[in-house]
Amino acid sequence: MENPLLKQLERKIDDLIQLCDQLNRENRELKAEAYNWQQEREQLVQKTELARTRVEAMIARLKAMESES
């Protein structure tokens, strides 16, 4: 004869274990997603900086051509 309270406690512990496993999986997924977003952000910052540098160089060339004429 098993104690019903003990059975209930076992079920609750099993539920908590499953919840912890699920939360750990979700946490790993979110960390991976955050890492991917950070990588993408860094790439966009680099591309933006490159574009800014090129535009500044074009403006400087145009100003130089303008002052030559």
mmCIF file as Biopython writes it, N, C-alpha, C and O atoms, coordinates in Angstrom:
data_model
#
loop_
_atom_site.group_PDB
_atom_site.id
_atom_site.type_symbol
_atom_site.label_atom_id
_atom_site.label_alt_id
_atom_site.label_comp_id
_atom_site.label_asym_id
_atom_site.label_entity_id
_atom_site.label_seq_id
_atom_site.pdbx_PDB_ins_code
_atom_site.Cartn_x
_atom_site.Cartn_y
_atom_site.Cartn_z
_atom_site.occupancy
_atom_site.B_iso_or_equiv
_atom_site.auth_seq_id
_atom_site.auth_asym_id
_atom_site.pdbx_PDB_model_num
ATOM 1   N N  . MET A ? 1  ? 0.838  -1.165 0.000   1.0 0.0 1  A 1 
ATOM 2   C CA . MET A ? 1  ? 0.000  0.000  0.000   1.0 0.0 1  A 1 
ATOM 3   C C  . MET A ? 1  ? 0.899  1.250  0.000   1.0 0.0 1  A 1 
ATOM 4   O O  . MET A ? 1  ? 1.671  1.493  0.927   1.0 0.0 1  A 1 
ATOM 5   N N  . GLU A ? 2  ? 0.760  2.024  -1.080  1.0 0.0 2  A 1 
ATOM 6   C CA . GLU A ? 2  ? 1.583  3.220  -1.202  1.0 0.0 2  A 1 
ATOM 7   C C  . GLU A ? 2  ? 0.857  4.424  -0.638  1.0 0.0 2  A 1 
ATOM 8   O O  . GLU A ? 2  ? -0.369 4.524  -0.696  1.0 0.0 2  A 1 
ATOM 9   N N  . ASN A ? 3  ? 1.621  5.306  -0.109  1.0 0.0 3  A 1 
ATOM 10  C CA . ASN A ? 3  ? 1.077  6.522  0.447   1.0 0.0 3  A 1 
ATOM 11  C C  . ASN A ? 3  ? 0.694  7.467  -0.704  1.0 0.0 3  A 1 
ATOM 12  O O  . ASN A ? 3  ? 1.542  7.786  -1.537  1.0 0.0 3  A 1 
ATOM 13  N N  . PRO A ? 4  ? -0.567 7.919  -0.764  1.0 0.0 4  A 1 
ATOM 14  C CA . PRO A ? 4  ? -0.995 8.810  -1.852  1.0 0.0 4  A 1 
ATOM 15  C C  . PRO A ? 4  ? -0.228 10.130 -1.864  1.0 0.0 4  A 1 
ATOM 16  O O  . PRO A ? 4  ? 0.019  10.696 -2.929  1.0 0.0 4  A 1 
ATOM 17  N N  . LEU A ? 5  ? 0.146  10.616 -0.693  1.0 0.0 5  A 1 
ATOM 18  C CA . LEU A ? 5  ? 0.913  11.860 -0.637  1.0 0.0 5  A 1 
ATOM 19  C C  . LEU A ? 5  ? 2.299  11.674 -1.236  1.0 0.0 5  A 1 
ATOM 20  O O  . LEU A ? 5  ? 2.826  12.569 -1.897  1.0 0.0 5  A 1 
ATOM 21  N N  . LEU A ? 6  ? 2.882  10.506 -1.000  1.0 0.0 6  A 1 
ATOM 22  C CA . LEU A ? 6  ? 4.191  10.205 -1.560  1.0 0.0 6  A 1 
ATOM 23  C C  . LEU A ? 6  ? 4.102  10.121 -3.084  1.0 0.0 6  A 1 
ATOM 24  O O  . LEU A ? 6  ? 4.975  10.625 -3.791  1.0 0.0 6  A 1 
ATOM 25  N N  . LYS A ? 7  ? 3.047  9.485  -3.581  1.0 0.0 7  A 1 
ATOM 26  C CA . LYS A ? 7  ? 2.833  9.384  -5.032  1.0 0.0 7  A 1 
ATOM 27  C C  . LYS A ? 7  ? 2.666  10.776 -5.638  1.0 0.0 7  A 1 
ATOM 28  O O  . LYS A ? 7  ? 3.219  11.064 -6.699  1.0 0.0 7  A 1 
ATOM 29  N N  . GLN A ? 8  ? 1.920  11.621 -4.976  1.0 0.0 8  A 1 
ATOM 30  C CA . GLN A ? 8  ? 1.692  12.987 -5.471  1.0 0.0 8  A 1 
ATOM 31  C C  . GLN A ? 8  ? 3.016  13.762 -5.491  1.0 0.0 8  A 1 
ATOM 32  O O  . GLN A ? 8  ? 3.302  14.498 -6.435  1.0 0.0 8  A 1 
ATOM 33  N N  . LEU A ? 9  ? 3.798  13.589 -4.457  1.0 0.0 9  A 1 
ATOM 34  C CA . LEU A ? 9  ? 5.095  14.258 -4.392  1.0 0.0 9  A 1 
ATOM 35  C C  . LEU A ? 9  ? 6.009  13.776 -5.526  1.0 0.0 9  A 1 
ATOM 36  O O  . LEU A ? 9  ? 6.710  14.577 -6.145  1.0 0.0 9  A 1 
ATOM 37  N N  . GLU A ? 10 ? 5.998  12.487 -5.788  1.0 0.0 10 A 1 
ATOM 38  C CA . GLU A ? 10 ? 6.816  11.930 -6.878  1.0 0.0 10 A 1 
ATOM 39  C C  . GLU A ? 10 ? 6.404  12.530 -8.222  1.0 0.0 10 A 1 
ATOM 40  O O  . GLU A ? 10 ? 7.256  12.869 -9.043  1.0 0.0 10 A 1 
ATOM 41  N N  . ARG A ? 11 ? 5.095  12.659 -8.442  1.0 0.0 11 A 1 
ATOM 42  C CA . ARG A ? 11 ? 4.608  13.252 -9.696  1.0 0.0 11 A 1 
ATOM 43  C C  . ARG A ? 11 ? 5.059  14.704 -9.819  1.0 0.0 11 A 1 
ATOM 44  O O  . ARG A ? 11 ? 5.480  15.147 -10.887 1.0 0.0 11 A 1 
ATOM 45  N N  . LYS A ? 12 ? 4.966  15.432 -8.720  1.0 0.0 12 A 1 
ATOM 46  C CA . LYS A ? 12 ? 5.384  16.838 -8.743  1.0 0.0 12 A 1 
ATOM 47  C C  . LYS A ? 12 ? 6.881  16.966 -9.007  1.0 0.0 12 A 1 
ATOM 48  O O  . LYS A ? 12 ? 7.314  17.857 -9.737  1.0 0.0 12 A 1 
ATOM 49  N N  . ILE A ? 13 ? 7.654  16.091 -8.422  1.0 0.0 13 A 1 
ATOM 50  C CA . ILE A ? 13 ? 9.104  16.102 -8.651  1.0 0.0 13 A 1 
ATOM 51  C C  . ILE A ? 13 ? 9.394  15.777 -10.115 1.0 0.0 13 A 1 
ATOM 52  O O  . ILE A ? 13 ? 10.233 16.428 -10.738 1.0 0.0 13 A 1 
ATOM 53  N N  . ASP A ? 14 ? 8.712  14.782 -10.665 1.0 0.0 14 A 1 
ATOM 54  C CA . ASP A ? 14 ? 8.880  14.444 -12.082 1.0 0.0 14 A 1 
ATOM 55  C C  . ASP A ? 14 ? 8.510  15.629 -12.972 1.0 0.0 14 A 1 
ATOM 56  O O  . ASP A ? 14 ? 9.203  15.914 -13.949 1.0 0.0 14 A 1 
ATOM 57  N N  . ASP A ? 15 ? 7.425  16.315 -12.637 1.0 0.0 15 A 1 
ATOM 58  C CA . ASP A ? 15 ? 7.014  17.501 -13.399 1.0 0.0 15 A 1 
ATOM 59  C C  . ASP A ? 15 ? 8.080  18.585 -13.337 1.0 0.0 15 A 1 
ATOM 60  O O  . ASP A ? 15 ? 8.386  19.229 -14.341 1.0 0.0 15 A 1 
ATOM 61  N N  . LEU A ? 16 ? 8.639  18.779 -12.154 1.0 0.0 16 A 1 
ATOM 62  C CA . LEU A ? 16 ? 9.694  19.792 -11.999 1.0 0.0 16 A 1 
ATOM 63  C C  . LEU A ? 16 ? 10.939 19.432 -12.798 1.0 0.0 16 A 1 
ATOM 64  O O  . LEU A ? 16 ? 11.573 20.304 -13.392 1.0 0.0 16 A 1 
ATOM 65  N N  . ILE A ? 17 ? 11.284 18.169 -12.814 1.0 0.0 17 A 1 
ATOM 66  C CA . ILE A ? 17 ? 12.442 17.718 -13.594 1.0 0.0 17 A 1 
ATOM 67  C C  . ILE A ? 17 ? 12.204 17.981 -15.079 1.0 0.0 17 A 1 
ATOM 68  O O  . ILE A ? 17 ? 13.092 18.470 -15.779 1.0 0.0 17 A 1 
ATOM 69  N N  . GLN A ? 18 ? 11.013 17.658 -15.553 1.0 0.0 18 A 1 
ATOM 70  C CA . GLN A ? 18 ? 10.690 17.909 -16.959 1.0 0.0 18 A 1 
ATOM 71  C C  . GLN A ? 18 ? 10.721 19.404 -17.266 1.0 0.0 18 A 1 
ATOM 72  O O  . GLN A ? 18 ? 11.218 19.815 -18.314 1.0 0.0 18 A 1 
ATOM 73  N N  . LEU A ? 19 ? 10.198 20.204 -16.366 1.0 0.0 19 A 1 
ATOM 74  C CA . LEU A ? 19 ? 10.198 21.651 -16.558 1.0 0.0 19 A 1 
ATOM 75  C C  . LEU A ? 19 ? 11.632 22.188 -16.597 1.0 0.0 19 A 1 
ATOM 76  O O  . LEU A ? 19 ? 11.955 23.036 -17.429 1.0 0.0 19 A 1 
ATOM 77  N N  . CYS A ? 20 ? 12.478 21.701 -15.710 1.0 0.0 20 A 1 
ATOM 78  C CA . CYS A ? 20 ? 13.886 22.125 -15.705 1.0 0.0 20 A 1 
ATOM 79  C C  . CYS A ? 20 ? 14.568 21.752 -17.017 1.0 0.0 20 A 1 
ATOM 80  O O  . CYS A ? 20 ? 15.318 22.553 -17.576 1.0 0.0 20 A 1 
ATOM 81  N N  . ASP A ? 21 ? 14.316 20.557 -17.507 1.0 0.0 21 A 1 
ATOM 82  C CA . ASP A ? 21 ? 14.893 20.134 -18.781 1.0 0.0 21 A 1 
ATOM 83  C C  . ASP A ? 21 ? 14.422 21.045 -19.916 1.0 0.0 21 A 1 
ATOM 84  O O  . ASP A ? 21 ? 15.217 21.467 -20.756 1.0 0.0 21 A 1 
ATOM 85  N N  . GLN A ? 22 ? 13.134 21.339 -19.930 1.0 0.0 22 A 1 
ATOM 86  C CA . GLN A ? 22 ? 12.578 22.201 -20.965 1.0 0.0 22 A 1 
ATOM 87  C C  . GLN A ? 22 ? 13.191 23.604 -20.886 1.0 0.0 22 A 1 
ATOM 88  O O  . GLN A ? 22 ? 13.567 24.178 -21.908 1.0 0.0 22 A 1 
ATOM 89  N N  . LEU A ? 23 ? 13.289 24.147 -19.683 1.0 0.0 23 A 1 
ATOM 90  C CA . LEU A ? 23 ? 13.855 25.482 -19.508 1.0 0.0 23 A 1 
ATOM 91  C C  . LEU A ? 23 ? 15.329 25.522 -19.890 1.0 0.0 23 A 1 
ATOM 92  O O  . LEU A ? 23 ? 15.796 26.513 -20.451 1.0 0.0 23 A 1 
ATOM 93  N N  . ASN A ? 24 ? 16.060 24.464 -19.595 1.0 0.0 24 A 1 
ATOM 94  C CA . ASN A ? 24 ? 17.462 24.389 -20.002 1.0 0.0 24 A 1 
ATOM 95  C C  . ASN A ? 24 ? 17.600 24.377 -21.522 1.0 0.0 24 A 1 
ATOM 96  O O  . ASN A ? 24 ? 18.475 25.042 -22.076 1.0 0.0 24 A 1 
ATOM 97  N N  . ARG A ? 25 ? 16.734 23.621 -22.193 1.0 0.0 25 A 1 
ATOM 98  C CA . ARG A ? 25 ? 16.755 23.596 -23.672 1.0 0.0 25 A 1 
ATOM 99  C C  . ARG A ? 25 ? 16.450 24.980 -24.232 1.0 0.0 25 A 1 
ATOM 100 O O  . ARG A ? 25 ? 17.148 25.471 -25.119 1.0 0.0 25 A 1 
ATOM 101 N N  . GLU A ? 26 ? 15.401 25.599 -23.705 1.0 0.0 26 A 1 
ATOM 102 C CA . GLU A ? 26 ? 15.018 26.931 -24.173 1.0 0.0 26 A 1 
ATOM 103 C C  . GLU A ? 26 ? 16.134 27.941 -23.910 1.0 0.0 26 A 1 
ATOM 104 O O  . GLU A ? 26 ? 16.402 28.801 -24.748 1.0 0.0 26 A 1 
ATOM 105 N N  . ASN A ? 27 ? 16.772 27.842 -22.775 1.0 0.0 27 A 1 
ATOM 106 C CA . ASN A ? 27 ? 17.870 28.749 -22.435 1.0 0.0 27 A 1 
ATOM 107 C C  . ASN A ? 27 ? 19.022 28.599 -23.429 1.0 0.0 27 A 1 
ATOM 108 O O  . ASN A ? 27 ? 19.577 29.595 -23.895 1.0 0.0 27 A 1 
ATOM 109 N N  . ARG A ? 28 ? 19.382 27.351 -23.755 1.0 0.0 28 A 1 
ATOM 110 C CA . ARG A ? 28 ? 20.452 27.123 -24.731 1.0 0.0 28 A 1 
ATOM 111 C C  . ARG A ? 28 ? 20.070 27.694 -26.091 1.0 0.0 28 A 1 
ATOM 112 O O  . ARG A ? 28 ? 20.897 28.306 -26.767 1.0 0.0 28 A 1 
ATOM 113 N N  . GLU A ? 29 ? 18.810 27.492 -26.493 1.0 0.0 29 A 1 
ATOM 114 C CA . GLU A ? 29 ? 18.347 28.021 -27.779 1.0 0.0 29 A 1 
ATOM 115 C C  . GLU A ? 29 ? 18.393 29.548 -27.794 1.0 0.0 29 A 1 
ATOM 116 O O  . GLU A ? 29 ? 18.816 30.148 -28.783 1.0 0.0 29 A 1 
ATOM 117 N N  . LEU A ? 30 ? 17.963 30.168 -26.715 1.0 0.0 30 A 1 
ATOM 118 C CA . LEU A ? 30 ? 17.972 31.627 -26.639 1.0 0.0 30 A 1 
ATOM 119 C C  . LEU A ? 30 ? 19.397 32.181 -26.638 1.0 0.0 30 A 1 
ATOM 120 O O  . LEU A ? 30 ? 19.663 33.216 -27.248 1.0 0.0 30 A 1 
ATOM 121 N N  . LYS A ? 31 ? 20.304 31.499 -25.959 1.0 0.0 31 A 1 
ATOM 122 C CA . LYS A ? 31 ? 21.698 31.939 -25.971 1.0 0.0 31 A 1 
ATOM 123 C C  . LYS A ? 31 ? 22.288 31.831 -27.369 1.0 0.0 31 A 1 
ATOM 124 O O  . LYS A ? 31 ? 23.022 32.717 -27.806 1.0 0.0 31 A 1 
ATOM 125 N N  . ALA A ? 32 ? 21.970 30.749 -28.070 1.0 0.0 32 A 1 
ATOM 126 C CA . ALA A ? 32 ? 22.466 30.586 -29.437 1.0 0.0 32 A 1 
ATOM 127 C C  . ALA A ? 32 ? 21.882 31.664 -30.346 1.0 0.0 32 A 1 
ATOM 128 O O  . ALA A ? 32 ? 22.585 32.219 -31.191 1.0 0.0 32 A 1 
ATOM 129 N N  . GLU A ? 33 ? 20.612 31.952 -30.173 1.0 0.0 33 A 1 
ATOM 130 C CA . GLU A ? 33 ? 19.962 32.986 -30.973 1.0 0.0 33 A 1 
ATOM 131 C C  . GLU A ? 33 ? 20.569 34.359 -30.677 1.0 0.0 33 A 1 
ATOM 132 O O  . GLU A ? 33 ? 20.805 35.145 -31.595 1.0 0.0 33 A 1 
ATOM 133 N N  . ALA A ? 34 ? 20.819 34.643 -29.417 1.0 0.0 34 A 1 
ATOM 134 C CA . ALA A ? 34 ? 21.428 35.925 -29.047 1.0 0.0 34 A 1 
ATOM 135 C C  . ALA A ? 34 ? 22.826 36.042 -29.650 1.0 0.0 34 A 1 
ATOM 136 O O  . ALA A ? 34 ? 23.215 37.111 -30.122 1.0 0.0 34 A 1 
ATOM 137 N N  . TYR A ? 35 ? 23.575 34.947 -29.635 1.0 0.0 35 A 1 
ATOM 138 C CA . TYR A ? 35 ? 24.908 34.948 -30.237 1.0 0.0 35 A 1 
ATOM 139 C C  . TYR A ? 35 ? 24.813 35.228 -31.734 1.0 0.0 35 A 1 
ATOM 140 O O  . TYR A ? 35 ? 25.603 36.006 -32.268 1.0 0.0 35 A 1 
ATOM 141 N N  . ASN A ? 36 ? 23.859 34.604 -32.410 1.0 0.0 36 A 1 
ATOM 142 C CA . ASN A ? 36 ? 23.685 34.821 -33.851 1.0 0.0 36 A 1 
ATOM 143 C C  . ASN A ? 36 ? 23.309 36.268 -34.150 1.0 0.0 36 A 1 
ATOM 144 O O  . ASN A ? 36 ? 23.812 36.860 -35.105 1.0 0.0 36 A 1 
ATOM 145 N N  . TRP A ? 37 ? 22.422 36.835 -33.333 1.0 0.0 37 A 1 
ATOM 146 C CA . TRP A ? 37 ? 22.039 38.238 -33.522 1.0 0.0 37 A 1 
ATOM 147 C C  . TRP A ? 37 ? 23.246 39.156 -33.314 1.0 0.0 37 A 1 
ATOM 148 O O  . TRP A ? 37 ? 23.424 40.128 -34.048 1.0 0.0 37 A 1 
ATOM 149 N N  . GLN A ? 38 ? 24.059 38.848 -32.328 1.0 0.0 38 A 1 
ATOM 150 C CA . GLN A ? 38 ? 25.257 39.656 -32.065 1.0 0.0 38 A 1 
ATOM 151 C C  . GLN A ? 38 ? 26.216 39.588 -33.248 1.0 0.0 38 A 1 
ATOM 152 O O  . GLN A ? 38 ? 26.784 40.603 -33.651 1.0 0.0 38 A 1 
ATOM 153 N N  . GLN A ? 39 ? 26.397 38.386 -33.805 1.0 0.0 39 A 1 
ATOM 154 C CA . GLN A ? 39 ? 27.262 38.228 -34.975 1.0 0.0 39 A 1 
ATOM 155 C C  . GLN A ? 39 ? 26.728 39.045 -36.145 1.0 0.0 39 A 1 
ATOM 156 O O  . GLN A ? 39 ? 27.485 39.738 -36.823 1.0 0.0 39 A 1 
ATOM 157 N N  . GLU A ? 40 ? 25.425 38.960 -36.376 1.0 0.0 40 A 1 
ATOM 158 C CA . GLU A ? 40 ? 24.819 39.711 -37.480 1.0 0.0 40 A 1 
ATOM 159 C C  . GLU A ? 40 ? 24.984 41.214 -37.252 1.0 0.0 40 A 1 
ATOM 160 O O  . GLU A ? 40 ? 25.274 41.961 -38.186 1.0 0.0 40 A 1 
ATOM 161 N N  . ARG A ? 41 ? 24.800 41.643 -36.028 1.0 0.0 41 A 1 
ATOM 162 C CA . ARG A ? 41 ? 24.959 43.069 -35.707 1.0 0.0 41 A 1 
ATOM 163 C C  . ARG A ? 41 ? 26.380 43.532 -36.001 1.0 0.0 41 A 1 
ATOM 164 O O  . ARG A ? 41 ? 26.580 44.595 -36.588 1.0 0.0 41 A 1 
ATOM 165 N N  . GLU A ? 42 ? 27.366 42.737 -35.596 1.0 0.0 42 A 1 
ATOM 166 C CA . GLU A ? 42 ? 28.760 43.098 -35.852 1.0 0.0 42 A 1 
ATOM 167 C C  . GLU A ? 42 ? 29.037 43.199 -37.346 1.0 0.0 42 A 1 
ATOM 168 O O  . GLU A ? 42 ? 29.751 44.101 -37.785 1.0 0.0 42 A 1 
ATOM 169 N N  . GLN A ? 43 ? 28.476 42.282 -38.128 1.0 0.0 43 A 1 
ATOM 170 C CA . GLN A ? 43 ? 28.655 42.338 -39.573 1.0 0.0 43 A 1 
ATOM 171 C C  . GLN A ? 43 ? 28.021 43.598 -40.155 1.0 0.0 43 A 1 
ATOM 172 O O  . GLN A ? 43 ? 28.602 44.246 -41.026 1.0 0.0 43 A 1 
ATOM 173 N N  . LEU A ? 44 ? 26.837 43.940 -39.675 1.0 0.0 44 A 1 
ATOM 174 C CA . LEU A ? 44 ? 26.167 45.147 -40.166 1.0 0.0 44 A 1 
ATOM 175 C C  . LEU A ? 44 ? 26.934 46.404 -39.786 1.0 0.0 44 A 1 
ATOM 176 O O  . LEU A ? 44 ? 27.004 47.348 -40.572 1.0 0.0 44 A 1 
ATOM 177 N N  . VAL A ? 45 ? 27.506 46.426 -38.599 1.0 0.0 45 A 1 
ATOM 178 C CA . VAL A ? 45 ? 28.300 47.578 -38.182 1.0 0.0 45 A 1 
ATOM 179 C C  . VAL A ? 45 ? 29.521 47.716 -39.094 1.0 0.0 45 A 1 
ATOM 180 O O  . VAL A ? 45 ? 29.865 48.826 -39.502 1.0 0.0 45 A 1 
ATOM 181 N N  . GLN A ? 46 ? 30.173 46.607 -39.414 1.0 0.0 46 A 1 
ATOM 182 C CA . GLN A ? 46 ? 31.330 46.635 -40.306 1.0 0.0 46 A 1 
ATOM 183 C C  . GLN A ? 46 ? 30.940 47.130 -41.699 1.0 0.0 46 A 1 
ATOM 184 O O  . GLN A ? 46 ? 31.641 47.953 -42.288 1.0 0.0 46 A 1 
ATOM 185 N N  . LYS A ? 47 ? 29.817 46.624 -42.222 1.0 0.0 47 A 1 
ATOM 186 C CA . LYS A ? 47 ? 29.366 47.053 -43.545 1.0 0.0 47 A 1 
ATOM 187 C C  . LYS A ? 47 ? 29.008 48.537 -43.554 1.0 0.0 47 A 1 
ATOM 188 O O  . LYS A ? 47 ? 29.297 49.248 -44.516 1.0 0.0 47 A 1 
ATOM 189 N N  . THR A ? 48 ? 28.384 48.991 -42.486 1.0 0.0 48 A 1 
ATOM 190 C CA . THR A ? 48 ? 28.025 50.402 -42.378 1.0 0.0 48 A 1 
ATOM 191 C C  . THR A ? 48 ? 29.275 51.273 -42.338 1.0 0.0 48 A 1 
ATOM 192 O O  . THR A ? 48 ? 29.336 52.315 -42.990 1.0 0.0 48 A 1 
ATOM 193 N N  . GLU A ? 49 ? 30.255 50.846 -41.582 1.0 0.0 49 A 1 
ATOM 194 C CA . GLU A ? 49 ? 31.510 51.605 -41.489 1.0 0.0 49 A 1 
ATOM 195 C C  . GLU A ? 49 ? 32.207 51.652 -42.851 1.0 0.0 49 A 1 
ATOM 196 O O  . GLU A ? 49 ? 32.722 52.699 -43.244 1.0 0.0 49 A 1 
ATOM 197 N N  . LEU A ? 50 ? 32.228 50.557 -43.553 1.0 0.0 50 A 1 
ATOM 198 C CA . LEU A ? 50 ? 32.837 50.510 -44.889 1.0 0.0 50 A 1 
ATOM 199 C C  . LEU A ? 50 ? 32.101 51.453 -45.840 1.0 0.0 50 A 1 
ATOM 200 O O  . LEU A ? 50 ? 32.731 52.203 -46.585 1.0 0.0 50 A 1 
ATOM 201 N N  . ALA A ? 51 ? 30.770 51.413 -45.813 1.0 0.0 51 A 1 
ATOM 202 C CA . ALA A ? 51 ? 29.979 52.294 -46.672 1.0 0.0 51 A 1 
ATOM 203 C C  . ALA A ? 51 ? 30.229 53.757 -46.319 1.0 0.0 51 A 1 
ATOM 204 O O  . ALA A ? 51 ? 30.361 54.594 -47.212 1.0 0.0 51 A 1 
ATOM 205 N N  . ARG A ? 52 ? 30.296 54.068 -45.043 1.0 0.0 52 A 1 
ATOM 206 C CA . ARG A ? 52 ? 30.555 55.450 -44.612 1.0 0.0 52 A 1 
ATOM 207 C C  . ARG A ? 52 ? 31.908 55.926 -45.111 1.0 0.0 52 A 1 
ATOM 208 O O  . ARG A ? 52 ? 32.042 57.046 -45.604 1.0 0.0 52 A 1 
ATOM 209 N N  . THR A ? 53 ? 32.911 55.066 -44.979 1.0 0.0 53 A 1 
ATOM 210 C CA . THR A ? 53 ? 34.258 55.415 -45.438 1.0 0.0 53 A 1 
ATOM 211 C C  . THR A ? 53 ? 34.265 55.668 -46.941 1.0 0.0 53 A 1 
ATOM 212 O O  . THR A ? 53 ? 34.887 56.623 -47.407 1.0 0.0 53 A 1 
ATOM 213 N N  . ARG A ? 54 ? 33.583 54.825 -47.696 1.0 0.0 54 A 1 
ATOM 214 C CA . ARG A ? 54 ? 33.538 55.003 -49.152 1.0 0.0 54 A 1 
ATOM 215 C C  . ARG A ? 54 ? 32.812 56.290 -49.543 1.0 0.0 54 A 1 
ATOM 216 O O  . ARG A ? 54 ? 33.250 57.006 -50.443 1.0 0.0 54 A 1 
ATOM 217 N N  . VAL A ? 55 ? 31.720 56.573 -48.875 1.0 0.0 55 A 1 
ATOM 218 C CA . VAL A ? 55 ? 30.972 57.797 -49.185 1.0 0.0 55 A 1 
ATOM 219 C C  . VAL A ? 55 ? 31.816 59.022 -48.853 1.0 0.0 55 A 1 
ATOM 220 O O  . VAL A ? 55 ? 31.840 59.984 -49.621 1.0 0.0 55 A 1 
ATOM 221 N N  . GLU A ? 56 ? 32.503 58.994 -47.724 1.0 0.0 56 A 1 
ATOM 222 C CA . GLU A ? 56 ? 33.367 60.117 -47.360 1.0 0.0 56 A 1 
ATOM 223 C C  . GLU A ? 56 ? 34.477 60.308 -48.394 1.0 0.0 56 A 1 
ATOM 224 O O  . GLU A ? 56 ? 34.820 61.440 -48.736 1.0 0.0 56 A 1 
ATOM 225 N N  . ALA A ? 57 ? 35.034 59.206 -48.890 1.0 0.0 57 A 1 
ATOM 226 C CA . ALA A ? 57 ? 36.083 59.291 -49.910 1.0 0.0 57 A 1 
ATOM 227 C C  . ALA A ? 57 ? 35.523 59.880 -51.204 1.0 0.0 57 A 1 
ATOM 228 O O  . ALA A ? 57 ? 36.179 60.701 -51.846 1.0 0.0 57 A 1 
ATOM 229 N N  . MET A ? 58 ? 34.316 59.466 -51.588 1.0 0.0 58 A 1 
ATOM 230 C CA . MET A ? 58 ? 33.696 60.019 -52.802 1.0 0.0 58 A 1 
ATOM 231 C C  . MET A ? 58 ? 33.438 61.514 -52.647 1.0 0.0 58 A 1 
ATOM 232 O O  . MET A ? 58 ? 33.670 62.282 -53.580 1.0 0.0 58 A 1 
ATOM 233 N N  . ILE A ? 59 ? 32.969 61.924 -51.500 1.0 0.0 59 A 1 
ATOM 234 C CA . ILE A ? 59 ? 32.703 63.344 -51.243 1.0 0.0 59 A 1 
ATOM 235 C C  . ILE A ? 59 ? 34.004 64.134 -51.335 1.0 0.0 59 A 1 
ATOM 236 O O  . ILE A ? 59 ? 34.036 65.219 -51.915 1.0 0.0 59 A 1 
ATOM 237 N N  . ALA A ? 60 ? 35.063 63.595 -50.768 1.0 0.0 60 A 1 
ATOM 238 C CA . ALA A ? 60 ? 36.358 64.276 -50.817 1.0 0.0 60 A 1 
ATOM 239 C C  . ALA A ? 60 ? 36.829 64.408 -52.263 1.0 0.0 60 A 1 
ATOM 240 O O  . ALA A ? 60 ? 37.344 65.457 -52.652 1.0 0.0 60 A 1 
ATOM 241 N N  . ARG A ? 61 ? 36.658 63.353 -53.065 1.0 0.0 61 A 1 
ATOM 242 C CA . ARG A ? 61 ? 37.058 63.422 -54.483 1.0 0.0 61 A 1 
ATOM 243 C C  . ARG A ? 61 ? 36.217 64.446 -55.237 1.0 0.0 61 A 1 
ATOM 244 O O  . ARG A ? 61 ? 36.745 65.198 -56.056 1.0 0.0 61 A 1 
ATOM 245 N N  . LEU A ? 62 ? 34.923 64.481 -54.971 1.0 0.0 62 A 1 
ATOM 246 C CA . LEU A ? 62 ? 34.059 65.444 -55.639 1.0 0.0 62 A 1 
ATOM 247 C C  . LEU A ? 62 ? 34.440 66.883 -55.269 1.0 0.0 62 A 1 
ATOM 248 O O  . LEU A ? 62 ? 34.450 67.769 -56.123 1.0 0.0 62 A 1 
ATOM 249 N N  . LYS A ? 63 ? 34.746 67.099 -54.009 1.0 0.0 63 A 1 
ATOM 250 C CA . LYS A ? 63 ? 35.172 68.433 -53.579 1.0 0.0 63 A 1 
ATOM 251 C C  . LYS A ? 63 ? 36.472 68.817 -54.252 1.0 0.0 63 A 1 
ATOM 252 O O  . LYS A ? 63 ? 36.650 69.968 -54.653 1.0 0.0 63 A 1 
ATOM 253 N N  . ALA A ? 64 ? 37.394 67.853 -54.382 1.0 0.0 64 A 1 
ATOM 254 C CA . ALA A ? 64 ? 38.666 68.123 -55.034 1.0 0.0 64 A 1 
ATOM 255 C C  . ALA A ? 64 ? 38.454 68.453 -56.502 1.0 0.0 64 A 1 
ATOM 256 O O  . ALA A ? 64 ? 39.098 69.355 -57.035 1.0 0.0 64 A 1 
ATOM 257 N N  . MET A ? 65 ? 37.552 67.726 -57.160 1.0 0.0 65 A 1 
ATOM 258 C CA . MET A ? 65 ? 37.256 67.992 -58.578 1.0 0.0 65 A 1 
ATOM 259 C C  . MET A ? 65 ? 36.595 69.369 -58.711 1.0 0.0 65 A 1 
ATOM 260 O O  . MET A ? 65 ? 36.872 70.101 -59.660 1.0 0.0 65 A 1 
ATOM 261 N N  . GLU A ? 66 ? 35.743 69.710 -57.782 1.0 0.0 66 A 1 
ATOM 262 C CA . GLU A ? 66 ? 35.043 70.986 -57.811 1.0 0.0 66 A 1 
ATOM 263 C C  . GLU A ? 66 ? 36.012 72.163 -57.658 1.0 0.0 66 A 1 
ATOM 264 O O  . GLU A ? 66 ? 35.858 73.193 -58.313 1.0 0.0 66 A 1 
ATOM 265 N N  . SER A ? 67 ? 36.992 71.999 -56.799 1.0 0.0 67 A 1 
ATOM 266 C CA . SER A ? 67 ? 37.940 73.090 -56.571 1.0 0.0 67 A 1 
ATOM 267 C C  . SER A ? 67 ? 38.949 73.199 -57.721 1.0 0.0 67 A 1 
ATOM 268 O O  . SER A ? 67 ? 39.562 74.251 -57.902 1.0 0.0 67 A 1 
ATOM 269 N N  . GLU A ? 68 ? 39.128 72.123 -58.499 1.0 0.0 68 A 1 
ATOM 270 C CA . GLU A ? 68 ? 40.025 72.156 -59.650 1.0 0.0 68 A 1 
ATOM 271 C C  . GLU A ? 68 ? 39.397 72.923 -60.822 1.0 0.0 68 A 1 
ATOM 272 O O  . GLU A ? 68 ? 40.114 73.473 -61.657 1.0 0.0 68 A 1 
ATOM 273 N N  . SER A ? 69 ? 38.081 72.958 -60.881 1.0 0.0 69 A 1 
ATOM 274 C CA . SER A ? 69 ? 37.446 73.602 -62.035 1.0 0.0 69 A 1 
ATOM 275 C C  . SER A ? 69 ? 37.125 75.045 -61.833 1.0 0.0 69 A 1 
ATOM 276 O O  . SER A ? 69 ? 36.589 75.690 -62.734 1.0 0.0 69 A 1 
#
